[in-house]
C-alpha cells in the first residue's frame, strides 16, 4: 500500500516543483536557486514525516487522513518573498525589496528547521535525507550570510524563535487540528505578523505606514493573544458556567478597550474608533457596499437556520450536502468581487473585522460560553466535513483567509496606479478565482456529473476541467468589468497558472482554501 498511498503525493509534489521552476525561470537569481534546493530537500523529508505520522511516531497529534504536506507548505512563504522582492525591485522601492528578501529568508529558515526536526526523530536515521538537508541548509545559509544585514539576520531569528514557542504551545493545546504543513503555514504567518507588530511598535515614525496595515497586524495578534489567555484560564475553571461566561465577556472588553485600542492609537496616532467610523462611511460607494454586504451576511445566516430546521424535521442524522456547503462559496464570491472592483481598501478593512468576529465566535463555540456557545455548537455541527477532525472548526476561517490573503498581501507600495502590470493585475483576485470559482465548480460538477477519477484520489477529471474553464471565463469577466486590469498578452502564463493550481486542487489533501489562492498569487506575481 506504500506505493499506492504515495502516488497522489508524488503528483502533488511534481506540481509544486513545476510551480517553483516557473518562478525560478521568471526571477533567476540566487534566491530562486535557494528555493529550488529547499524544494528538493522538502520533497525528501515529506516522506519521512508521512512515515512518522503512519507509525504514530510524531511528537504531536496531527490531522488524520491527510499527508504531511511539508513540500507545498514550505514553499509558500519563500516564493511569496521572492516574487515580492522582484516586483518591488522593478518598481525601484528599496525598503520593500529588502522586506521581500527578509520574508523569503524567514520562510526558508522555518521550513529548514521543521525538516531538521523531522529527520532528527525518524528512526533509523535516514542518511541520504540528512545529507540533502545539510547541502540545502548550507546553500541557504551561505546565501543569507552574503545578502542580509545584521539587523535583518536578527529579525529572521526572532521570527524563528516566536515560531518555535508558538508551535509548541498551539500544537499541544490543539491536537488533530493541523497537518505539519498547515501548522507551518498558519503558525509561520502568525509569528511573522507578531514580529512585524513588535518591530513597528518599538519604532513608530510619524506618518510612516498605512493605518489599515496596522489595523490588520493588531487585530490578528489581538485575537491570538485573547485565545491563548482564555485557553490557559479555562484549564483551571469550567468554561460552561455563567460565572466564567461573564468573566469571558468582561475580559474580552477589558483587553479590547484597555490593550488593543491604546496600541492601535499609538500606531496610527488617532482614535481608532473614530478613524474606523470615518473610514467606513467616507464615500457613498462604501455605504452602498456595506448595506449590500449586510444583506449577504443575513442571507448566509438564513441558510444555516433553514438547513437546521430541515434537520430537526428529518429525525435521522442529516448532513449538509456538498452543494449546500458551496452556497457559502457563492455568497463569498458575491461579497468580494464588488469590493475588489469598487473599493479595495474597504474590502481590506472589512475582511480584517470579519476575521476577528469569526475567531471570537469560534472561541465562544469552543469554550461553550453562555448564552450562545451551545447554540453555535448545534448550528455548525451540520456543516462539518472530514477536515474538521480536531476540537476547532476552522474551515470557514480558512475560506475567509484564502479570499482575503491576496488582498492583504498585495504589495500596494510597489504597484504603480494600484495594479501590477500583466498577469500581476489579477493578484487581488487570486482568492476569488482559486477558491470562489475553481474549487466550487470543481466540487459541484465533480460530485454530480464526474465519472473519470484522477488516479489515487476521489477528485474527478471532469471537475478539474470545468474548474479551469470556469476560471478562464471569470478572468474574461474581470477584464470586462474592472477597467484597471490590463493583461497585455500574458494569456499563456495565466492559463498555465490556472491549470497548475487546479491540478494541485485535485491532488492535495491539505486545506485547499488556504493553499490554492497563495499559489495562484505567487504565479500571477511572478
TIRO-788524 format. One record per residue (C-alpha): z, y, x; residue in one letter; residue number from 1. Coordinates in Angstrom, 2 decimals. Each point is the difference from the previous one (the first is absolute). Example, Ala and Ser with C-alpha at 12.3 -4.5 7.8 and 13.67 -1.06 7.14 Angstrom:
REM residues 2
7.80 / -4.50 / 12.30 / a / 1;
-0.66 / 3.44 / 1.37 / s / 2;
REM end
This chain:
REM residues 526
0.00 / 0.00 / 0.00 / x / 1;
0.48 / 2.32 / 3.00 / x / 2;
-3.75 / 0.53 / 0.35 / x / 3;
-0.49 / 0.55 / -3.73 / x / 4;
2.87 / 2.46 / -0.15 / x / 5;
-1.42 / 1.99 / 2.87 / x / 6;
-3.54 / 0.43 / -1.31 / x / 7;
0.70 / 3.09 / -2.16 / x / 8;
2.15 / 1.41 / 2.82 / x / 9;
-2.86 / -0.43 / 2.44 / x / 10;
-2.44 / 1.78 / -2.29 / x / 11;
2.53 / 2.80 / -0.64 / x / 12;
0.50 / 0.37 / 3.77 / x / 13;
-3.75 / 0.03 / 0.57 / x / 14;
-0.44 / 2.84 / -2.52 / x / 15;
2.79 / 2.03 / 1.64 / x / 16;
-1.54 / -0.60 / 3.45 / x / 17;
-3.38 / 1.21 / -1.30 / x / 18;
1.66 / 3.19 / -1.32 / x / 19;
1.71 / 0.51 / 3.40 / x / 20;
-3.37 / -0.40 / 1.75 / x / 21;
-1.63 / 2.46 / -2.43 / x / 22;
2.64 / 2.60 / 0.87 / x / 23;
-0.40 / -0.89 / 3.69 / x / 24;
-3.77 / 0.69 / -0.13 / x / 25;
0.61 / 3.31 / -1.78 / x / 26;
2.72 / 1.24 / 2.38 / x / 27;
-0.42 / -1.92 / 3.27 / x / 28;
2.75 / 1.20 / 2.32 / x / 29;
3.05 / -1.56 / 1.67 / x / 30;
1.99 / 0.01 / -3.27 / x / 31;
-2.64 / -1.99 / -1.82 / x / 32;
0.06 / -2.50 / 2.90 / x / 33;
3.75 / -0.26 / -0.47 / x / 34;
-0.52 / -0.61 / -3.72 / x / 35;
-2.39 / -2.87 / 0.77 / x / 36;
2.53 / -1.53 / 2.43 / x / 37;
2.78 / 0.35 / -2.60 / x / 38;
-2.16 / -1.61 / -2.70 / x / 39;
-0.77 / -3.08 / 2.11 / x / 40;
3.66 / -0.35 / 0.92 / x / 41;
1.21 / 0.43 / -3.62 / x / 42;
-2.53 / -2.61 / -1.11 / x / 43;
1.65 / -2.60 / 2.23 / x / 44;
3.58 / 0.97 / -0.83 / x / 45;
-0.74 / -0.08 / -3.74 / x / 46;
-0.29 / -3.81 / 0.09 / x / 47;
3.34 / -0.27 / 1.78 / x / 48;
1.59 / 2.03 / -2.80 / x / 49;
-1.67 / -2.20 / -2.61 / x / 50;
1.42 / -3.09 / 1.67 / x / 51;
3.47 / 1.56 / 0.10 / x / 52;
-0.25 / 0.88 / -3.69 / x / 53;
-1.10 / -3.56 / -0.90 / x / 54;
2.77 / -1.63 / 2.03 / x / 55;
2.54 / 2.50 / -1.29 / x / 56;
0.74 / 1.12 / 3.54 / x / 57;
-0.35 / 3.73 / -0.63 / x / 58;
3.17 / 2.06 / 0.29 / x / 59;
-0.36 / 1.76 / -3.37 / x / 60;
-1.25 / -1.26 / -3.36 / x / 61;
-3.54 / 1.19 / -0.63 / x / 62;
-2.23 / -0.09 / -3.07 / x / 63;
-1.07 / -3.57 / -0.72 / x / 64;
-3.60 / -1.07 / -0.80 / x / 65;
-1.52 / 2.54 / 2.38 / x / 66;
-0.94 / -0.19 / 3.66 / x / 67;
1.69 / 2.28 / 2.53 / x / 68;
-2.79 / 2.58 / -0.13 / x / 69;
0.83 / 1.24 / 3.46 / x / 70;
-3.56 / 0.82 / 1.07 / x / 71;
-1.11 / 2.07 / -3.04 / x / 72;
3.29 / 1.93 / -0.03 / x / 73;
0.35 / 0.65 / 3.71 / x / 74;
-3.46 / 1.60 / 0.21 / x / 75;
0.50 / 2.62 / -2.74 / x / 76;
2.17 / 2.59 / 1.78 / x / 77;
-1.82 / -0.15 / 3.39 / x / 78;
-3.43 / 0.31 / -1.64 / x / 79;
1.17 / 2.88 / -2.22 / x / 80;
1.25 / 1.81 / 3.08 / x / 81;
-3.26 / -0.62 / 1.90 / x / 82;
-2.30 / 1.28 / -2.77 / x / 83;
2.28 / 2.99 / -0.64 / x / 84;
-0.03 / 0.90 / 3.70 / x / 85;
-3.79 / -0.22 / 0.05 / x / 86;
-0.46 / 2.18 / -3.11 / x / 87;
2.42 / 2.67 / 1.23 / x / 88;
-1.59 / -0.05 / 3.45 / x / 89;
-3.41 / 0.78 / -1.50 / x / 90;
1.63 / 2.77 / -2.08 / x / 91;
1.62 / 1.30 / 3.21 / x / 92;
3.61 / -0.05 / -1.19 / x / 93;
2.07 / -1.15 / 2.96 / x / 94;
3.39 / -0.30 / -1.75 / x / 95;
-1.29 / -2.60 / -2.47 / x / 96;
-2.11 / -1.75 / 2.61 / x / 97;
3.21 / -0.65 / 1.98 / x / 98;
1.72 / -0.98 / -3.24 / x / 99;
-2.72 / -2.62 / -0.60 / x / 100;
0.61 / -1.41 / 3.48 / x / 101;
3.76 / -0.23 / -0.70 / x / 102;
-0.69 / -1.78 / -3.32 / x / 103;
-2.32 / -2.51 / 1.70 / x / 104;
2.45 / -0.66 / 2.86 / x / 105;
2.93 / -0.44 / -2.38 / x / 106;
-1.95 / -2.41 / -2.18 / x / 107;
-1.02 / -2.09 / 3.00 / x / 108;
3.50 / -0.11 / 1.45 / x / 109;
1.68 / -1.01 / -3.26 / x / 110;
-2.60 / -2.75 / -0.54 / x / 111;
0.47 / -1.24 / 3.57 / x / 112;
3.76 / -0.03 / -0.46 / x / 113;
-0.34 / -2.25 / -3.08 / x / 114;
-2.37 / -2.31 / 1.89 / x / 115;
2.43 / -0.38 / 2.88 / x / 116;
2.77 / -0.93 / -2.44 / x / 117;
-2.23 / -2.57 / -1.73 / x / 118;
-1.02 / -1.58 / 3.31 / x / 119;
3.63 / 0.05 / 1.14 / x / 120;
1.38 / -2.02 / -2.92 / x / 121;
-2.83 / -2.56 / -0.11 / x / 122;
0.96 / -3.42 / 1.38 / x / 123;
-1.52 / -1.32 / 2.23 / x / 124;
-0.99 / 3.26 / 1.66 / x / 125;
-3.80 / 0.47 / -0.40 / x / 126;
-1.29 / 0.71 / 3.52 / x / 127;
-3.51 / 1.25 / -0.86 / x / 128;
1.30 / 2.41 / -2.61 / x / 129;
2.64 / 1.27 / 2.42 / x / 130;
-2.64 / 0.69 / 2.65 / x / 131;
-2.21 / 1.78 / -2.55 / x / 132;
2.90 / 2.09 / -1.28 / x / 133;
0.86 / 0.90 / 3.57 / x / 134;
-3.56 / 1.08 / 0.80 / x / 135;
-0.39 / 2.03 / -3.20 / x / 136;
3.41 / 1.57 / 0.54 / x / 137;
-0.85 / 0.95 / 3.58 / x / 138;
-3.31 / 1.57 / -1.05 / x / 139;
1.64 / 2.03 / -2.77 / x / 140;
2.99 / 1.14 / 2.07 / x / 141;
-2.26 / 0.90 / 2.93 / x / 142;
-2.19 / 2.12 / -2.29 / x / 143;
3.04 / 1.75 / -1.45 / x / 144;
1.47 / 0.71 / 3.42 / x / 145;
-3.20 / 1.88 / 0.86 / x / 146;
-0.45 / 1.87 / -3.27 / x / 147;
3.38 / 0.89 / -1.52 / x / 148;
2.25 / 2.85 / 1.08 / x / 149;
3.71 / -0.68 / 0.51 / x / 150;
1.01 / 1.49 / -3.35 / x / 151;
-2.64 / -2.14 / -1.75 / x / 152;
1.30 / -3.15 / 1.69 / x / 153;
3.51 / 0.86 / -1.20 / x / 154;
-1.36 / 0.53 / -3.53 / x / 155;
-1.70 / -3.42 / -0.01 / x / 156;
3.20 / -1.68 / 1.19 / x / 157;
2.04 / 1.83 / -2.68 / x / 158;
-2.25 / -1.39 / -2.72 / x / 159;
0.27 / -3.49 / 1.52 / x / 160;
3.80 / 0.26 / -0.01 / x / 161;
0.13 / 1.15 / -3.64 / x / 162;
-2.39 / -2.82 / -0.89 / x / 163;
2.21 / -2.66 / 1.64 / x / 164;
3.14 / 1.15 / -1.81 / x / 165;
-1.72 / 0.51 / -3.36 / x / 166;
-1.65 / -3.42 / 0.10 / x / 167;
3.29 / -1.72 / 0.84 / x / 168;
1.78 / 1.72 / -2.89 / x / 169;
-2.72 / -0.19 / -2.65 / x / 170;
-1.28 / -3.52 / 0.67 / x / 171;
3.58 / -1.23 / -0.20 / x / 172;
0.72 / 1.86 / -3.25 / x / 173;
-3.34 / -0.84 / -1.66 / x / 174;
-0.92 / -3.64 / 0.59 / x / 175;
-3.43 / -1.27 / -1.20 / x / 176;
-1.31 / 3.52 / -0.71 / x / 177;
-2.45 / 0.31 / 2.89 / x / 178;
-2.19 / -2.06 / 2.29 / x / 179;
0.43 / 0.86 / 3.72 / x / 180;
-3.21 / 2.05 / -0.21 / x / 181;
1.09 / 2.01 / -3.05 / x / 182;
3.39 / 0.61 / 1.57 / x / 183;
-1.79 / 1.33 / 3.10 / x / 184;
-2.11 / 2.34 / -2.14 / x / 185;
2.70 / 1.28 / -2.38 / x / 186;
2.84 / 0.29 / 2.52 / x / 187;
-2.30 / 1.37 / 2.70 / x / 188;
-1.10 / 2.71 / -2.43 / x / 189;
3.58 / 0.87 / -1.01 / x / 190;
1.13 / 0.13 / 3.67 / x / 191;
-2.85 / 2.35 / 0.83 / x / 192;
0.80 / 2.31 / -2.92 / x / 193;
3.69 / 0.04 / 0.89 / x / 194;
-0.76 / 0.89 / 3.62 / x / 195;
-2.43 / 2.76 / -1.04 / x / 196;
2.61 / 1.46 / -2.34 / x / 197;
2.72 / 0.00 / 2.68 / x / 198;
-2.39 / 1.53 / 2.52 / x / 199;
-1.14 / 2.76 / -2.35 / x / 200;
3.51 / 0.73 / -1.26 / x / 201;
1.25 / 0.55 / 3.54 / x / 202;
-2.68 / 2.52 / 0.89 / x / 203;
-0.89 / 1.97 / -3.11 / x / 204;
-2.52 / 2.70 / 0.86 / x / 205;
-0.46 / 2.71 / -2.60 / x / 206;
-3.24 / -0.55 / -1.91 / x / 207;
-1.02 / -3.20 / 1.79 / x / 208;
-1.07 / -2.93 / -2.17 / x / 209;
-0.89 / -0.31 / -3.65 / x / 210;
2.89 / -0.13 / -2.54 / x / 211;
-1.64 / -2.98 / -1.74 / x / 212;
0.22 / -2.07 / 3.21 / x / 213;
3.71 / 0.73 / 0.33 / x / 214;
0.40 / -0.89 / -3.66 / x / 215;
-1.51 / -3.44 / 0.65 / x / 216;
2.14 / -0.65 / 3.10 / x / 217;
3.27 / 1.03 / -1.65 / x / 218;
-0.73 / -1.92 / -3.22 / x / 219;
-0.78 / -3.27 / 1.82 / x / 220;
3.02 / 0.21 / 2.31 / x / 221;
2.22 / 1.13 / -2.89 / x / 222;
-0.75 / -2.99 / -2.23 / x / 223;
0.32 / -2.49 / 2.89 / x / 224;
3.40 / 1.39 / 1.00 / x / 225;
1.11 / 0.00 / -3.64 / x / 226;
-0.90 / -3.67 / -0.28 / x / 227;
1.80 / -0.97 / 3.21 / x / 228;
3.09 / 1.93 / -1.07 / x / 229;
0.24 / -1.74 / -3.39 / x / 230;
-0.78 / -3.44 / 1.40 / x / 231;
2.91 / 0.27 / 2.42 / x / 232;
2.23 / 1.43 / -2.74 / x / 233;
-0.76 / -2.70 / -2.57 / x / 234;
0.86 / -2.76 / 2.47 / x / 235;
3.61 / 1.11 / -0.66 / x / 236;
-0.13 / 0.70 / -3.73 / x / 237;
-1.74 / -1.51 / -3.04 / x / 238;
-3.03 / 2.15 / -0.79 / x / 239;
-0.28 / -0.97 / -3.68 / x / 240;
3.12 / 1.77 / -1.31 / x / 241;
0.13 / 3.45 / -1.63 / x / 242;
2.16 / 1.39 / 2.79 / x / 243;
-2.44 / -0.90 / 2.76 / x / 244;
-2.89 / 1.22 / -2.17 / x / 245;
1.66 / 3.40 / -0.40 / x / 246;
0.66 / -0.01 / 3.73 / x / 247;
-3.70 / -0.78 / 0.65 / x / 248;
-1.20 / 2.94 / -2.11 / x / 249;
2.55 / 2.38 / 1.50 / x / 250;
-0.75 / -1.00 / 3.58 / x / 251;
-3.75 / 0.28 / -0.57 / x / 252;
0.53 / 3.54 / -1.26 / x / 253;
2.32 / 0.85 / 2.91 / x / 254;
-2.42 / -1.37 / 2.61 / x / 255;
-2.96 / 1.66 / -1.70 / x / 256;
1.57 / 3.44 / -0.37 / x / 257;
2.31 / -0.10 / 3.00 / x / 258;
-2.15 / -1.60 / 2.68 / x / 259;
-3.67 / -0.18 / -0.95 / x / 260;
-0.31 / 3.49 / -1.53 / x / 261;
1.60 / 1.89 / 2.94 / x / 262;
-2.04 / -2.08 / 2.43 / x / 263;
-3.24 / 0.96 / -1.75 / x / 264;
1.18 / 3.60 / -0.19 / x / 265;
0.48 / 0.03 / 3.78 / x / 266;
-3.48 / -1.43 / 0.58 / x / 267;
-2.04 / 2.15 / -2.41 / x / 268;
2.27 / 3.10 / 0.09 / x / 269;
-0.08 / 0.38 / -3.80 / x / 270;
1.91 / -1.36 / -2.97 / x / 271;
-1.62 / -3.45 / -0.51 / x / 272;
0.35 / 0.00 / -3.80 / x / 273;
-1.56 / 3.45 / -0.44 / x / 274;
-2.71 / -0.95 / 2.49 / x / 275;
-0.77 / -3.20 / -1.92 / x / 276;
-0.16 / 1.70 / -3.40 / x / 277;
-2.15 / 2.79 / 1.34 / x / 278;
-2.25 / -2.58 / 1.70 / x / 279;
-0.41 / -2.18 / -3.10 / x / 280;
-0.89 / 2.85 / -2.36 / x / 281;
-1.96 / 2.14 / 2.42 / x / 282;
-3.41 / -0.21 / -1.69 / x / 283;
-1.27 / -0.92 / -3.43 / x / 284;
-1.74 / -3.11 / 1.38 / x / 285;
3.37 / -1.31 / 1.17 / x / 286;
1.54 / 0.43 / -3.44 / x / 287;
-2.92 / -1.87 / -1.61 / x / 288;
0.26 / -2.80 / 2.57 / x / 289;
3.76 / -0.34 / -0.52 / x / 290;
-0.42 / -0.23 / -3.79 / x / 291;
-2.73 / -2.62 / 0.40 / x / 292;
2.12 / -2.03 / 2.45 / x / 293;
3.01 / 0.11 / -2.34 / x / 294;
-2.21 / -1.43 / -2.74 / x / 295;
-1.13 / -2.83 / 2.32 / x / 296;
3.59 / -0.76 / 1.04 / x / 297;
0.99 / -0.22 / -3.68 / x / 298;
-2.87 / -2.40 / -0.69 / x / 299;
1.08 / -2.20 / 2.95 / x / 300;
3.51 / -0.20 / -1.49 / x / 301;
-1.64 / -0.82 / -3.33 / x / 302;
-1.76 / -3.01 / 1.56 / x / 303;
3.34 / -1.30 / 1.36 / x / 304;
1.78 / 0.34 / -3.37 / x / 305;
-2.92 / -1.49 / -1.94 / x / 306;
-0.21 / -3.04 / 2.29 / x / 307;
3.76 / -0.53 / -0.29 / x / 308;
-0.13 / 0.22 / -3.77 / x / 309;
-2.73 / -2.63 / 0.09 / x / 310;
2.19 / -2.18 / 2.22 / x / 311;
2.97 / 0.04 / -2.37 / x / 312;
-2.20 / -0.94 / -2.98 / x / 313;
-1.43 / -3.01 / 1.88 / x / 314;
3.23 / -1.77 / 0.81 / x / 315;
-1.52 / -2.06 / 2.86 / x / 316;
-0.09 / 1.35 / 3.55 / x / 317;
-2.71 / 2.66 / -0.05 / x / 318;
-1.33 / 1.40 / 3.29 / x / 319;
-2.33 / 2.99 / 0.15 / x / 320;
-3.57 / -1.06 / 0.76 / x / 321;
-1.94 / 1.22 / 3.04 / x / 322;
-2.01 / 2.32 / -2.22 / x / 323;
3.16 / 1.57 / -1.45 / x / 324;
1.37 / 0.56 / 3.49 / x / 325;
-3.27 / 1.68 / 0.95 / x / 326;
0.45 / 2.54 / -2.84 / x / 327;
2.34 / 1.73 / 2.38 / x / 328;
-2.71 / 0.09 / 2.65 / x / 329;
-2.31 / 1.74 / -2.49 / x / 330;
2.72 / 2.49 / -0.90 / x / 331;
0.58 / 0.70 / 3.70 / x / 332;
-3.72 / 0.58 / 0.64 / x / 333;
-0.13 / 2.36 / -2.99 / x / 334;
2.98 / 1.82 / 1.54 / x / 335;
-1.30 / 0.34 / 3.56 / x / 336;
-3.68 / 0.84 / -0.43 / x / 337;
0.45 / 3.37 / -1.79 / x / 338;
2.75 / 0.87 / 2.47 / x / 339;
-2.27 / -0.73 / 2.96 / x / 340;
-2.87 / 2.02 / -1.45 / x / 341;
1.89 / 3.05 / -1.28 / x / 342;
3.25 / 0.39 / 1.94 / x / 343;
0.91 / -2.26 / 2.92 / x / 344;
3.16 / 1.87 / 0.92 / x / 345;
1.43 / -0.42 / -3.49 / x / 346;
-0.86 / -3.72 / 0.13 / x / 347;
1.77 / -0.23 / 3.38 / x / 348;
3.24 / 1.49 / -1.36 / x / 349;
-0.16 / -1.87 / -3.32 / x / 350;
-0.43 / -3.31 / 1.85 / x / 351;
3.09 / 0.75 / 2.11 / x / 352;
2.05 / 0.78 / -3.12 / x / 353;
-1.31 / -3.15 / -1.65 / x / 354;
0.93 / -2.14 / 3.00 / x / 355;
3.55 / 1.37 / -0.01 / x / 356;
0.34 / -0.71 / -3.75 / x / 357;
-1.37 / -3.54 / 0.38 / x / 358;
2.38 / -0.85 / 2.84 / x / 359;
3.05 / 1.40 / -1.82 / x / 360;
-0.94 / -1.92 / -3.18 / x / 361;
-0.29 / -3.13 / 2.14 / x / 362;
3.55 / 0.62 / 1.30 / x / 363;
1.23 / 0.38 / -3.58 / x / 364;
-1.69 / -3.29 / -0.95 / x / 365;
1.11 / -1.87 / 3.10 / x / 366;
3.66 / 1.07 / -0.16 / x / 367;
0.01 / -0.27 / -3.86 / x / 368;
1.31 / 3.56 / -0.31 / x / 369;
1.02 / 0.81 / -3.59 / x / 370;
-1.39 / 1.21 / -2.44 / x / 371;
-3.58 / -0.98 / 0.93 / x / 372;
0.23 / -2.64 / 2.75 / x / 373;
0.04 / -3.10 / -2.20 / x / 374;
-2.74 / 1.36 / -2.29 / x / 375;
-2.26 / 0.70 / 2.99 / x / 376;
0.64 / -3.53 / 1.27 / x / 377;
-1.04 / -1.45 / -3.34 / x / 378;
-3.09 / 2.22 / -0.42 / x / 379;
-1.38 / -0.54 / 3.49 / x / 380;
0.62 / -3.75 / 0.27 / x / 381;
-3.16 / -0.39 / -2.10 / x / 382;
-2.31 / 1.48 / 2.63 / x / 383;
1.15 / -1.98 / 3.05 / x / 384;
-2.47 / -2.00 / 2.04 / x / 385;
0.52 / -2.49 / 2.82 / x / 386;
0.31 / 2.82 / 2.54 / x / 387;
3.31 / 1.20 / -1.40 / x / 388;
1.97 / -3.01 / 1.18 / x / 389;
2.85 / 2.01 / 1.54 / x / 390;
2.73 / 2.00 / -1.75 / x / 391;
-2.11 / 3.20 / -0.10 / x / 392;
-3.05 / 0.67 / -2.16 / x / 393;
-2.35 / 1.83 / 2.35 / x / 394;
-3.50 / -0.53 / -1.42 / x / 395;
-0.14 / 3.28 / -1.93 / x / 396;
1.44 / 1.94 / 2.95 / x / 397;
-2.66 / -1.54 / 2.26 / x / 398;
-2.69 / 0.99 / -2.52 / x / 399;
1.21 / 3.61 / 0.08 / x / 400;
0.21 / -0.06 / 3.81 / x / 401;
-3.46 / -1.48 / 0.38 / x / 402;
-1.52 / 2.72 / -2.15 / x / 403;
2.02 / 2.84 / 1.59 / x / 404;
-0.04 / -0.86 / 3.73 / x / 405;
-3.65 / 1.06 / 0.50 / x / 406;
0.90 / 3.34 / -1.62 / x / 407;
3.16 / 0.42 / 2.10 / x / 408;
-1.53 / -1.16 / 3.29 / x / 409;
-3.16 / 2.09 / -0.31 / x / 410;
-0.10 / 2.22 / 3.13 / x / 411;
-0.27 / 3.31 / -1.87 / x / 412;
0.38 / 2.20 / 3.09 / x / 413;
-2.91 / -1.77 / 1.71 / x / 414;
-2.31 / 0.16 / -3.00 / x / 415;
-2.21 / 3.09 / -0.14 / x / 416;
-0.37 / 1.20 / -3.63 / x / 417;
2.35 / -2.70 / -1.26 / x / 418;
-2.28 / -3.02 / 0.56 / x / 419;
-1.11 / -1.99 / 3.00 / x / 420;
-3.74 / -0.35 / 0.69 / x / 421;
-1.94 / -3.11 / -1.04 / x / 422;
1.90 / -3.03 / -1.31 / x / 423;
3.25 / 1.82 / 0.90 / x / 424;
-0.42 / 2.03 / -3.20 / x / 425;
0.96 / -3.14 / -1.91 / x / 426;
3.32 / -0.48 / 1.85 / x / 427;
2.25 / 1.35 / -2.82 / x / 428;
-1.83 / -2.30 / -2.42 / x / 429;
0.73 / -3.17 / 2.04 / x / 430;
2.85 / -1.05 / -2.29 / x / 431;
-2.00 / 0.57 / -3.17 / x / 432;
-2.95 / -1.98 / 1.38 / x / 433;
1.86 / -2.91 / 1.63 / x / 434;
2.79 / -0.62 / -2.52 / x / 435;
-0.90 / 1.94 / -3.12 / x / 436;
-3.62 / -1.12 / -0.24 / x / 437;
-0.56 / -2.93 / 2.39 / x / 438;
3.16 / -2.04 / -0.46 / x / 439;
0.08 / 0.55 / -3.78 / x / 440;
-3.62 / -0.96 / -0.62 / x / 441;
0.29 / -2.97 / 2.37 / x / 442;
2.97 / -1.50 / -1.83 / x / 443;
-1.36 / 0.67 / -3.51 / x / 444;
-3.45 / -1.44 / 0.69 / x / 445;
1.37 / -2.73 / 2.24 / x / 446;
2.47 / -1.24 / -2.63 / x / 447;
-2.47 / 0.18 / -2.90 / x / 448;
-3.48 / -0.97 / 1.30 / x / 449;
0.67 / -1.16 / 3.59 / x / 450;
-1.31 / -3.51 / 0.76 / x / 451;
-0.59 / -0.27 / 3.77 / x / 452;
3.24 / 0.22 / 1.99 / x / 453;
0.18 / 1.27 / 3.59 / x / 454;
0.97 / -3.02 / 2.14 / x / 455;
3.76 / -0.37 / 0.30 / x / 456;
0.96 / 2.75 / -2.51 / x / 457;
0.35 / 0.59 / -3.73 / x / 458;
-2.29 / 3.05 / 0.13 / x / 459;
-3.58 / -0.33 / -1.23 / x / 460;
-3.34 / 0.99 / 1.49 / x / 461;
-1.04 / 1.76 / -3.27 / x / 462;
3.17 / 2.09 / 0.00 / x / 463;
-0.61 / 1.24 / 3.54 / x / 464;
-3.68 / 0.79 / -0.60 / x / 465;
0.78 / 1.91 / -3.21 / x / 466;
2.73 / 1.90 / 1.87 / x / 467;
-2.41 / 1.12 / 2.74 / x / 468;
-2.57 / 1.04 / -2.61 / x / 469;
2.61 / 1.90 / -2.04 / x / 470;
1.22 / 1.89 / 3.07 / x / 471;
-3.55 / 1.07 / 0.87 / x / 472;
-0.48 / 1.31 / -3.56 / x / 473;
3.36 / 1.79 / 0.36 / x / 474;
-1.18 / 1.67 / 3.24 / x / 475;
-3.14 / 1.16 / -1.82 / x / 476;
2.15 / 1.46 / -2.81 / x / 477;
2.26 / 1.76 / 2.52 / x / 478;
-3.14 / 1.55 / 1.54 / x / 479;
-1.06 / 1.29 / -3.43 / x / 480;
3.36 / 1.41 / -1.09 / x / 481;
1.60 / 1.19 / 3.25 / x / 482;
-2.20 / 2.69 / 1.52 / x / 483;
2.03 / 0.12 / 3.25 / x / 484;
-1.12 / -3.52 / 1.01 / x / 485;
-3.08 / -0.06 / 2.22 / x / 486;
-0.80 / -3.40 / 1.50 / x / 487;
-3.04 / 1.05 / 2.10 / x / 488;
-1.64 / -3.43 / 0.32 / x / 489;
3.02 / -2.10 / 1.03 / x / 490;
-0.78 / -2.42 / -2.85 / x / 491;
-0.29 / -3.14 / 2.14 / x / 492;
3.46 / 0.63 / 1.47 / x / 493;
1.48 / 0.50 / -3.49 / x / 494;
-1.61 / -3.22 / -1.25 / x / 495;
1.32 / -1.90 / 3.04 / x / 496;
3.52 / 1.43 / -0.47 / x / 497;
0.14 / -0.84 / -3.71 / x / 498;
-1.33 / -3.53 / 0.62 / x / 499;
2.45 / -0.77 / 2.81 / x / 500;
2.99 / 1.26 / -1.98 / x / 501;
-1.06 / -1.96 / -3.11 / x / 502;
-0.27 / -3.18 / 2.09 / x / 503;
3.46 / 0.74 / 1.41 / x / 504;
1.26 / 0.25 / -3.61 / x / 505;
-1.36 / -3.50 / -0.69 / x / 506;
1.68 / -1.58 / 3.02 / x / 507;
3.28 / 1.80 / 0.61 / x / 508;
3.35 / -1.23 / -1.33 / x / 509;
1.70 / 3.29 / 0.88 / x / 510;
0.66 / 2.75 / -2.54 / x / 511;
-3.59 / 1.17 / -0.50 / x / 512;
1.10 / 3.20 / -1.79 / x / 513;
1.39 / 1.22 / 3.31 / x / 514;
-2.37 / -1.52 / 2.55 / x / 515;
-3.47 / 0.62 / -1.49 / x / 516;
0.13 / 3.81 / -0.45 / x / 517;
1.21 / 0.45 / 3.57 / x / 518;
-2.82 / -2.13 / 1.41 / x / 519;
-2.58 / 1.80 / -2.12 / x / 520;
1.40 / 3.34 / 1.19 / x / 521;
-0.20 / -1.13 / 3.66 / x / 522;
-3.65 / -1.01 / -0.46 / x / 523;
-0.93 / 3.26 / -1.75 / x / 524;
1.73 / 2.12 / 2.66 / x / 525;
-1.63 / -1.86 / 2.87 / x / 526;
REM end
